[in-house]
Amino acid sequence: MLGVLTSYEDFKRNRISNVYIIAAVVAAFFTNIVDNYLAMAPWSTKQLYMQTTILNACISLLAGFVLWYFKIWRAGDGKLFFAYASLLPISTYYYGYLNYFPSFAILINTLIPLFLLLTLNLWITTDSNEKFETLKKIMNPKQIFYMLVLLISTQWVLSFLFHYLLSTDDVFITGYLSLFILIFFMDYFQESLYKLSVVVALLRLLMDYGTITSQTFITHFILPFALLILAINFIMGLSSFRFNERVRIMNLKPGMCCSERIIQKGRFYITSATSKEAAKYLNINYENLTNSDVEKLKKLYKVHKLKFNELTMRQTMPFAPFLFLGVLLTILVRGDIVTYSKLFLLPYIIH
């Protein structure tokens, strides 16, 4: 019911009501905490289940915040992910189970179908020149080298940090996390990450030479994730042609998502793409402009308070249906679809 209601509201109104989130979290408390406490089972088993459930919910809330902060999705989508993570019993997850954060499977099952759909859409809607320019940009040898160094170094660091959370042989899980980290932080700390990753990669070459030069590591980690990084960069490059548009102030409409921020500078307002001057932001809902926001901007424009006449608007799509699909896939395959495919589908394809 939660998935149907939130998907419909997100599709029709471009928003997710907090009422649904609160109701889901309350229901999760009774089904996953209270029912577990009253169950006929050893106290140690119940205690472990409650600890894992609460920790999974907390990490899901943090992950939702991080994805919102880096503009992967809106605040309502992050809260909905937290609600789903709280609702699903820990016993749902089996394949690709990640200790303390099993709901990572929901993220994988949500983002992969979304990525495939966006890829298909962009491939159809962009012309040959746009594809060629994007491909030429991402195939820069220096950039590819740095991305591989970043990937190898980040995965190695994560294998240490998550030594008690992950199997040391599970390079795919650390690979996924490395990929997310690179996507989040590349635009913000690119130069620092490059410099640090070269040092870490050299250190790994000295201490872990056998692993990174093995055929298994190259074919099962470096090649798949290198191709995935190139694919993501390619899609992100193409998206710049389709998912942002300049809109004149007098043509703004409620529901639009503003990519830029408006800050006060003296008696006037200017646009900024950074978050360093958040205290001076014009107080409007940038993710989903309201009627009052649009009227405020038009009024400032008419009295010549704005040093610009256009704003960059990001085209958005309803994310709630994809989250609902991710939850259904998680329940259906009892884990993430990548691990499930590796275990049950790939052997049939290969043979």
Secondary structure, 3 states (H helix, E strand, C coil): CHHHHHHHHHHHHCCCCHHHHHHHHHHHHHHHHHHHHHCCCCHHHHHHHHHHHHHHHHHHHHHHHHHHHCCCCCHHHHHHHHHHHHHCCHHHCCECCCCCCCCHHHHHHHHHHHHHHHHHHHHHHCCHHHHHHHHHHHCCHHHHHHHHHHHHHHHHHHHHHCCCCCCCCCHHHHHHHHHHHHHHHHHHHHHHHHHHHHHHHHHHHHHCHHHHCCHHHHHHHHHHHHHHHHHHHHHHHHHHHHCEEEEEHHHCCCCCEECCEEEEECCEEEEECCCCCHHHECCCCCCCCCHHHHHHHHHHHHCCCECCCEEEEECCCCCHHHHHHHHHHHHHHCECHHHHHHHHHHHHHHC
